[in-house]
Amino acid sequence: MTEGATVYLSAFIDELVRSGVRNIVISPGSRSTPLAVLAAEHPEMRVWMNLDERSAGFFALGMARALRSPVALLCTSGTAAANYLPAVVEANLARVPLIVLTADRPHELRDVGAPQTIQQIGLYGDHVKWFMEMPIPEAAAHMVRHARMIAARSAAEAGERPAGPVHLNFPLREPLVPDLDHPLLYGAGCDHGQAFVRVASGRRLPDDSFIESLAQELAASSRIAVVCGPQDDPLFPESVVELAAALGCPVLADPLSQLRSGGHATELVVESYDAFLRDEETAASLVPDVIIRFGAMPVSKPLLQYMNRHAASRLIVVDEGGWRDPTLLAADMIHADAAALCRALTRALARIGKQQRQTAGERPDADQRNAAAREWLDRWLTINRVTKQVFEQEIGSMPGEGGALFEGRIVTELNRLLPPDTALVVGNSMPIRDLDTFYAANDRRIRIIGNRGANGIDGLVSTALGVSAAGERAVLVLGDLSFYHDMNGLLAAKMNGLSLTVIVVNNNGGGIFSFLPQASLPRHYETLFGTPHGLDYSHAAAMYGGRFDRVDTWDKFREAFGRAMREGGLNVIEVPTDRASNVDQHRHIWRRLSERLRDLGLNRR
């Protein structure tokens, strides 16, 4: 390889490390040789090999999500780079920091029929925050500075909130093997041992006058609901529950909001809304003045319908950037750091409360507001408590063995069985919905992760293994079709000695469609939507060196799960279920809940 390429590319890799990027996921290929070798040779860069680029993309995504910092991703030219697209799309929509490095043919070999060559400039379109077509590497001093500046900028761009993926495309000429004995290897252009460019940024927050004005408006409202969608800021849970306490309002917490588990107070957390808002009378009776929504849109469709039903209420959306409001109802779009805004509003509300106490007796409207707010909050908490009681009673009375195991019970079992400091990765379609409905708040540190950016069923096994590679104890719950989509991702567990417990909810097809209008098309339903496959997943587990358990009772489930937690390694636990029975069981619970709320008079205004 030329001296210029060795010096330039080694400076780039070194600057990634100096900028805090310590993990790179690589798929094998020829054109990417110099970057791969230089990454592997660097003493502070950890290389994770993944043979399939689609799996590699999601593996890097899972690791970056778990670490909350950028992870690099490297492949050769051609369709290898195209296979990253699903993970890049998810990283963009879910705001996960990735640095995508694609090797490419040099310019003279493009658009002339050279093998393994596609159009890679702008390959990912608007799905990346930033793209750069890199120059042909040179050793000139200004070019080495360029290499370091681009490396520093790529890490900063990927990690800057809202985070996301960036793409650098490297045209490389043969020969491709770098000189690992070069005296300037990793050292060119930076001799002081620090990052070439130090990047500083802060948390975004509106000015004081806006915060004071908003706090005054909220203090005058008696029926406020805080809605928390998917987000992963460790500072957010405590900040938002303190704000809710100051407002005297419930916190409707999506499972991916990180509010249902942890050391923060959970007294105001309402986690069963997905079930009780299905009851038309209950949803109609809970009329809010203001809804404050943090993070992405929650999973729950009944919650979305509730917000649409009460479109006359004021909707305040708080987000770091972008425009995430599928309701189209936002009266206020506040681009701010959620945790910082919560703390600022809480301080402002404390000042307002102090002023009100000093003028006690002169402000009867404040006393009326506080009484109305207490009544509003108590109603939400009572309905939530009754809902959980119905869950416990009805789920406990369902059959506990055979092929009709209730899928929702997997969630209630895990709610008791998951050890603290576990990452629970949840697949899309029914698993995330069952988690939303049945996962109760607790004080254990359970981090819940899901790919809800694009809501796809691809790459879930690889995502969970990326989480495991970041050092988290990981448990994955997904459907049988999602498992099929990413079975090859299991190779990462075997190659890297990773532990992962995979719970496969096997209803032999697309279970979520049984809840949708398509189920009313009996002539075509099974062929087009149910899609039964009849696969025996025990062979997949064996191929990748994992243990497989197929359970038909909850005692066996608990035994298999406990062994997986004790022994580690790759464990696949299959829970066979029946699609038709599962629909009936869900609807039975919802029906019994409506009856209970009606009997107690909780669904009336």
C-alpha positions in Angstrom: 0.0 0.0 0.0 1.2 3.6 -0.6 2.7 5.5 2.2 0.0 8.1 1.8 -2.8 5.6 2.4 -1.1 4.1 5.5 -0.4 7.5 7.1 -3.8 9.1 6.2 -6.0 6.1 7.2 -4.1 5.3 10.3 -4.5 8.9 11.4 -8.2 8.6 10.8 -8.5 5.4 12.9 -6.4 6.9 15.6 -8.6 10.1 15.8 -11.7 8.0 16.0 -10.2 6.4 19.2 -9.2 9.8 20.5 -12.7 11.0 19.9 -14.1 8.2 22.1 -15.0 5.5 19.5 -13.6 2.3 20.9 -15.7 -0.3 19.1 -15.9 -1.1 15.4 -18.0 -3.8 13.8 -16.4 -5.2 10.6 -17.6 -7.6 7.9 -14.9 -9.2 5.8 -14.1 -7.9 2.4 -11.1 -6.9 0.2 -11.6 -3.2 -0.6 -12.0 -2.4 3.1 -8.7 -4.1 4.0 -6.6 -1.1 5.0 -9.3 0.3 7.4 -10.0 -3.1 8.8 -6.3 -4.0 9.4 -5.5 -0.6 10.9 -8.5 -0.8 13.2 -7.5 -4.3 14.3 -3.9 -3.2 14.9 -4.8 -0.2 17.0 -4.3 -1.1 20.7 -7.4 0.8 21.9 -9.9 -0.2 19.3 -12.0 -3.3 19.8 -12.9 -5.2 16.6 -16.2 -7.2 16.4 -16.4 -9.4 13.4 -19.8 -10.1 11.9 -20.0 -12.0 8.6 -23.3 -10.7 7.4 -23.6 -6.9 6.8 -27.3 -6.7 7.7 -26.6 -8.5 11.0 -23.5 -6.4 11.5 -25.5 -3.1 11.1 -28.0 -4.1 13.8 -25.3 -5.5 16.1 -23.5 -2.1 16.0 -26.9 -0.4 16.6 -27.5 -2.5 19.6 -24.1 -1.8 21.0 -24.3 1.9 20.4 -27.7 2.1 22.0 -26.5 0.2 25.1 -23.3 2.3 25.4 -25.1 5.6 24.5 -22.0 6.5 22.4 -21.0 6.1 18.7 -19.9 2.7 17.3 -18.1 2.4 14.0 -19.3 0.0 11.2 -17.1 -1.0 8.3 -17.7 -3.0 5.1 -16.4 -3.5 1.6 -17.8 -2.0 -1.6 -21.0 -2.9 -3.5 -24.1 -4.5 -2.1 -22.3 -5.1 1.2 -22.9 -1.4 1.9 -26.5 -1.6 0.7 -27.2 -4.3 3.4 -26.6 -1.7 6.1 -29.6 0.3 5.1 -32.2 -1.2 7.4 -30.0 -0.6 10.5 -29.1 2.9 9.2 -32.8 3.7 8.9 -33.5 2.5 12.4 -30.6 4.4 13.8 -31.8 7.6 12.2 -35.4 7.3 13.4 -34.4 6.0 16.8 -31.6 8.4 17.2 -28.7 6.0 17.8 -25.1 7.2 17.0 -23.4 5.1 14.3 -20.4 5.9 12.1 -20.8 4.0 8.9 -17.6 3.5 6.9 -17.9 2.1 3.5 -15.0 1.2 1.2 -15.4 2.0 -2.4 -13.7 1.7 -5.8 -11.6 4.7 -6.8 -13.2 7.2 -9.1 -11.7 5.9 -12.3 -13.4 2.5 -11.7 -16.8 3.8 -11.1 -19.6 3.6 -13.8 -17.4 1.6 -16.1 -18.6 -1.9 -15.3 -15.9 -2.7 -12.6 -17.0 -5.6 -10.4 -18.5 -5.1 -7.0 -19.2 -1.4 -7.7 -22.4 0.4 -7.1 -23.3 4.1 -6.6 -22.3 4.6 -3.0 -22.3 8.4 -2.9 -25.4 9.4 -0.9 -26.3 5.7 -0.7 -28.4 6.2 2.5 -30.0 9.5 1.4 -31.8 11.4 4.1 -31.4 8.5 6.6 -28.0 9.9 7.8 -27.3 13.1 9.6 -24.2 13.8 7.5 -22.4 12.3 4.6 -18.8 12.8 3.3 -17.1 11.4 0.2 -13.6 11.0 1.4 -10.6 11.9 -0.8 -8.0 9.4 -2.2 -5.6 9.1 0.8 -2.5 11.2 0.8 0.3 11.8 3.4 0.5 15.6 2.9 0.3 17.4 6.2 -2.9 19.2 5.3 -4.5 15.9 4.2 -3.6 14.2 7.5 -5.2 17.1 9.3 -8.2 16.5 7.1 -8.3 12.8 8.1 -8.2 13.7 11.8 -10.8 16.5 11.5 -13.2 14.3 9.6 -12.8 11.5 12.2 -13.5 14.0 15.1 -16.4 15.5 13.3 -18.0 12.2 12.5 -18.0 11.2 16.2 -19.3 14.6 17.2 -22.1 14.6 14.5 -23.2 11.1 15.4 -23.3 11.7 19.1 -24.7 15.3 19.1 -28.3 15.2 20.3 -30.5 14.2 18.7 -28.0 11.4 17.9 -28.0 9.5 14.6 -25.9 7.8 11.9 -23.2 9.4 9.7 -21.7 8.0 6.5 -18.2 8.3 5.2 -17.4 6.7 1.8 -13.7 5.8 1.2 -12.4 5.4 -2.4 -9.3 3.2 -2.1 -6.8 2.1 -4.8 -4.8 -1.1 -4.8 -2.5 -2.2 -3.2 -4.6 -2.4 -0.1 -2.4 -3.8 2.6 -1.0 -1.1 4.9 2.5 -0.8 6.2 2.2 -1.7 9.9 5.9 -0.8 10.5 5.6 2.7 9.2 7.2 5.2 11.7 4.2 7.5 11.5 1.6 4.8 12.0 -1.2 6.4 14.0 1.0 9.3 15.0 0.9 11.7 12.0 -0.7 15.1 12.5 -1.2 14.8 16.3 1.7 14.6 18.7 0.2 15.9 21.9 -1.8 12.8 22.9 -5.1 14.6 22.9 -8.0 14.7 20.5 -7.2 16.8 17.3 -10.5 18.7 17.8 -12.3 18.9 21.2 -16.0 19.2 20.6 -18.2 20.6 23.4 -22.0 20.9 23.4 -24.7 21.5 26.0 -28.3 20.6 26.8 -30.8 22.6 24.9 -33.2 24.7 27.0 -35.6 27.7 26.3 -35.0 31.0 27.9 -36.1 31.8 31.4 -39.0 33.9 30.4 -40.6 31.1 28.4 -40.1 28.6 31.2 -41.7 31.0 33.7 -44.7 31.7 31.4 -45.2 28.0 30.7 -45.0 27.2 34.4 -47.7 29.8 35.2 -50.0 28.3 32.6 -49.5 24.8 33.9 -50.0 25.9 37.5 -53.5 27.2 36.5 -54.5 23.8 35.0 -56.0 21.1 37.1 -56.2 18.2 34.7 -52.7 17.5 33.3 -51.4 14.2 31.9 -47.7 13.7 31.3 -47.1 11.1 28.5 -43.6 9.6 28.2 -42.7 7.8 25.0 -39.5 6.0 24.1 -36.3 7.7 25.2 -33.1 6.6 26.9 -31.7 9.5 28.9 -30.7 8.3 32.4 -31.4 11.7 33.9 -35.0 11.8 32.6 -37.0 9.5 34.8 -36.3 11.2 38.1 -36.7 14.6 36.5 -40.1 13.9 35.0 -41.6 12.3 38.1 -40.5 15.3 40.2 -42.3 17.5 37.6 -45.4 15.4 37.8 -45.3 15.6 41.6 -45.2 19.4 41.4 -48.1 19.4 38.9 -50.1 16.7 40.8 -50.6 14.7 37.7 -50.2 11.1 36.4 -47.3 9.9 34.3 -48.4 7.6 31.5 -45.2 5.7 30.9 -44.4 3.8 27.8 -42.2 0.7 28.6 -39.4 2.2 26.5 -39.5 5.5 28.5 -37.3 3.8 31.2 -39.9 4.9 33.7 -41.3 1.5 34.6 -38.1 0.3 36.3 -35.4 1.9 38.3 -34.6 3.7 41.5 -36.8 6.7 40.9 -40.2 7.1 42.5 -43.0 5.3 40.7 -46.1 6.3 42.8 -47.4 8.5 40.0 -46.5 6.2 37.1 -49.6 4.8 35.3 -48.5 1.8 33.2 -51.8 0.0 32.4 -53.4 2.7 30.3 -53.1 0.6 27.1 -55.8 -1.7 28.6 -58.2 0.6 30.3 -58.2 3.3 27.6 -59.7 0.6 25.3 -62.9 1.0 27.3 -64.8 3.7 25.4 -66.6 5.1 28.4 -63.4 5.3 30.5 -61.4 7.0 27.7 -64.3 9.5 27.2 -64.5 10.3 30.9 -60.9 11.2 31.4 -60.9 14.7 29.8 -57.5 16.5 30.1 -56.9 20.2 30.0 -53.2 19.7 29.0 -51.2 16.7 27.7 -47.4 17.1 27.9 -45.7 14.5 25.8 -41.9 13.7 26.1 -39.9 11.6 23.7 -41.1 9.7 20.6 -44.8 8.7 20.2 -45.7 5.8 22.6 -46.4 2.3 21.4 -50.0 2.2 22.5 -52.7 2.6 19.9 -55.4 3.2 22.5 -53.3 6.0 23.9 -53.1 7.6 20.5 -56.8 7.3 20.1 -57.3 8.8 23.5 -55.2 11.8 22.5 -57.2 12.2 19.2 -60.5 11.8 21.1 -59.5 14.8 23.3 -58.1 16.9 20.5 -59.5 20.1 22.1 -57.0 19.7 25.0 -53.7 21.5 24.7 -50.9 19.2 23.5 -47.4 20.2 24.4 -44.7 18.1 22.7 -41.1 18.3 24.1 -38.4 16.9 21.9 -34.7 17.6 21.3 -35.3 18.2 17.6 -37.3 17.2 14.6 -41.1 17.1 14.5 -42.4 13.9 16.0 -46.2 14.5 16.3 -48.3 11.9 14.3 -51.4 13.2 16.0 -51.0 16.6 14.2 -52.4 18.2 17.3 -49.4 19.9 18.9 -50.2 23.4 20.2 -46.6 23.8 21.5 -43.5 22.2 20.0 -40.7 22.7 22.5 -37.2 21.8 21.2 -35.4 21.2 24.4 -33.6 18.6 26.5 -36.4 16.8 28.3 -34.7 16.3 31.6 -33.3 19.9 31.8 -36.8 21.3 30.9 -38.4 19.2 33.6 -36.0 20.4 36.2 -36.4 24.1 35.1 -40.2 23.8 35.2 -40.2 22.1 38.6 -38.1 25.0 40.0 -40.5 27.5 38.5 -43.5 25.7 39.9 -41.9 25.7 43.4 -41.5 29.5 43.2 -45.2 29.8 42.1 -46.3 27.5 44.9 -44.4 29.5 47.5 -46.0 32.7 46.3 -49.4 31.1 46.6 -48.8 29.9 50.1 -47.7 33.4 51.1 -51.0 34.7 49.9 -53.1 31.9 51.3 -56.8 32.9 51.7 -56.5 35.5 49.0 -56.4 33.0 46.1 -59.4 30.6 46.5 -59.0 29.7 42.8 -55.6 28.1 43.7 -57.2 26.0 46.4 -59.9 24.9 43.9 -57.3 24.0 41.3 -55.3 21.9 43.8 -58.4 20.0 44.9 -59.4 19.3 41.3 -55.9 18.2 40.5 -55.9 15.8 43.5 -59.2 14.3 42.3 -57.9 14.0 38.8 -54.7 12.2 39.9 -56.5 9.9 42.3 -58.9 8.8 39.5 -56.1 7.8 37.2 -54.2 5.9 40.0 -57.4 4.1 41.1 -58.2 2.9 37.6 -54.6 1.8 37.1 -54.7 -0.1 40.4 -58.0 -1.8 39.5 -56.6 -2.7 36.1 -53.6 -4.5 37.5 -55.9 -6.4 39.9 -58.0 -7.6 37.0 -54.8 -8.7 35.2 -53.6 -10.7 38.2 -56.9 -12.4 38.6 -57.7 -13.2 35.0 -54.2 -14.2 33.9 -53.8 -16.4 37.0 -57.0 -18.3 36.1 -56.0 -19.1 32.5 -54.7 -22.6 31.5 -51.1 -23.0 32.5 -50.1 -25.8 30.2 -50.5 -27.1 26.7 -50.5 -25.3 23.4 -52.7 -22.4 24.5 -50.3 -20.6 26.9 -51.2 -17.0 27.1 -48.6 -14.8 25.4 -49.2 -11.9 27.8 -48.2 -14.1 30.8 -44.6 -14.2 29.4 -44.5 -10.5 30.4 -45.9 -11.0 33.9 -43.5 -13.9 34.5 -40.5 -11.8 33.4 -41.7 -9.0 35.6 -41.0 -11.3 38.5 -38.0 -13.3 37.2 -35.7 -10.7 35.6 -32.6 -10.0 37.7 -31.7 -6.4 38.4 -29.3 -4.8 35.9 -30.8 -6.7 33.0 -31.5 -5.3 29.5 -34.8 -6.5 28.2 -34.8 -6.3 24.4 -38.3 -6.5 23.0 -39.4 -7.4 19.4 -42.1 -5.5 17.5 -45.6 -6.7 16.6 -47.1 -8.4 19.6 -44.2 -8.7 22.2 -43.8 -4.9 22.5 -47.6 -4.5 22.8 -47.9 -7.2 25.4 -45.1 -5.5 27.3 -46.8 -2.2 27.1 -50.0 -3.7 28.5 -48.8 -6.1 31.1 -45.4 -4.9 32.3 -45.8 -3.4 35.8 -43.6 -0.7 37.4 -40.9 -2.0 39.8 -37.9 -0.7 41.6 -35.4 -3.0 39.8 -33.0 -1.6 37.2 -34.4 -3.2 34.1 -33.5 -1.3 31.0 -36.0 -1.9 28.2 -34.8 -1.6 24.6 -36.7 -1.9 21.4 -36.2 -0.9 17.7 -39.2 1.5 17.5 -37.7 3.9 15.0 -39.0 2.1 12.0 -40.8 -0.7 14.0 -39.3 -3.4 11.8 -39.0 -7.1 12.7 -35.6 -7.4 11.1 -32.3 -7.4 13.0 -33.6 -8.0 16.5 -31.4 -10.9 17.4 -28.3 -8.9 16.2 -29.5 -5.9 18.1 -29.8 -7.9 21.4 -26.3 -9.4 20.8 -24.9 -5.9 20.3 -26.4 -5.0 23.7 -24.8 -8.1 25.2 -21.5 -7.1 23.6 -21.7 -3.8 25.4 -21.5 -5.6 28.7 -25.2 -5.8 29.6 -27.0 -9.0 30.7 -29.5 -9.3 27.8 -32.8 -11.0 27.4 -34.7 -10.9 24.1 -38.4 -11.5 23.6 -39.6 -11.8 20.0 -42.0 -13.6 17.8 -41.3 -16.6 15.6 -41.2 -14.6 12.4 -38.8 -12.0 13.8 -36.6 -14.8 15.0 -36.6 -16.3 11.5 -35.7 -13.0 10.0 -32.5 -12.8 11.9 -31.4 -16.3 12.8 -28.1 -15.8 11.2 -27.5 -13.1 13.8 -26.9 -15.9 16.3 -23.5 -16.4 14.8 -22.2 -13.4 16.7 -22.9 -15.1 20.0 -20.8 -18.1 18.9 -18.0 -16.1 17.4 -17.7 -13.7 20.3 -18.7 -15.9 23.3 -21.7 -13.7 24.1 -24.5 -14.6 26.4 -28.1 -14.0 25.4 -31.4 -15.5 26.4 -33.9 -15.5 23.5 -37.6 -16.1 24.3 -39.4 -17.0 21.1 -43.1 -16.6 21.2 -44.0 -19.2 18.6 -47.6 -19.0 17.3 -46.5 -20.4 13.9 -47.0 -17.2 11.9 -47.9 -13.5 12.1 -49.9 -13.4 15.4 -50.5 -9.6 15.3 -52.7 -9.9 12.2 -55.2 -11.9 14.2 -56.1 -8.7 16.0 -56.4 -6.7 12.7 -59.3 -6.4 10.2 -57.4 -8.7 7.9 -58.5 -11.6 10.1 -62.0 -11.2 8.6 -60.8 -12.5 5.2 -60.8 -16.3 5.8 -60.1 -17.3 2.2 -56.8 -15.5 2.1 -55.9 -14.8 5.7 -53.6 -17.8 6.3 -51.8 -17.5 3.0 -51.2 -13.7 3.0 -51.1 -12.9 6.7 -51.0 -15.9 9.0 -48.1 -17.4 7.0 -47.6 -20.6 9.0 -44.1 -22.0 8.5 -43.8 -25.1 10.6 -40.1 -24.5 11.4 -38.3 -26.3 14.2 -36.1 -23.8 15.8 -34.2 -26.3 17.9 -32.0 -26.9 14.9 -31.0 -23.2 14.7 -30.0 -23.2 18.3 -27.9 -26.3 17.9 -26.2 -25.0 14.8 -24.9 -21.9 16.7 -24.0 -23.9 19.8 -26.9 -22.8 22.0 -29.2 -24.6 24.4 -32.9 -25.0 23.3 -35.9 -25.5 25.5 -39.5 -25.8 24.3 -41.8 -25.3 27.3 -45.5 -26.2 27.6 -46.0 -25.1 31.3 -45.1 -22.0 33.2 -43.1 -24.2 35.7 -41.0 -25.3 32.8 -40.6 -21.7 31.6 -39.4 -20.6 35.0 -37.0 -23.5 35.2 -35.5 -22.9 31.8 -35.2 -19.2 32.3 -33.6 -19.6 35.8 -31.0 -22.0 34.3 -30.3 -19.5 31.5 -29.7 -16.7 34.0 -27.4 -18.9 36.1 -25.3 -20.6 33.3 -25.2 -17.8 30.7 -24.3 -18.5 27.1 -26.8 -18.7 24.2 -30.2 -20.0 25.3 -33.3 -20.2 23.2 -36.6 -20.8 25.1 -39.6 -21.4 22.8 -43.1 -20.8 24.1 -45.6 -22.4 21.8 -48.9 -20.5 21.6 -52.1 -20.6 19.6 -53.0 -17.5 17.6 -56.8 -17.9 17.9 -56.7 -18.7 21.6 -54.4 -15.8 22.2 -56.8 -13.3 20.6 -59.7 -14.7 22.7 -57.6 -14.5 25.9 -56.7 -10.9 25.3 -60.3 -9.9 24.5 -61.5 -11.7 27.5 -59.3 -9.7 29.8 -60.3 -6.4 28.2 -64.0 -7.4 28.5 -63.6 -8.3 32.2 -61.8 -5.0 32.8 -64.6 -3.0 31.2 -67.1 -4.8 33.4 -65.1 -4.2 36.5 -64.6 -0.4 35.8 -68.3 -0.2 35.1 -69.2 -2.0 38.3 -67.1 0.4 40.3 -68.4 3.5 38.5 -64.9 4.4 37.4 -65.8 4.9 33.8 -68.2 7.9 34.4 -67.3 11.5 34.4 
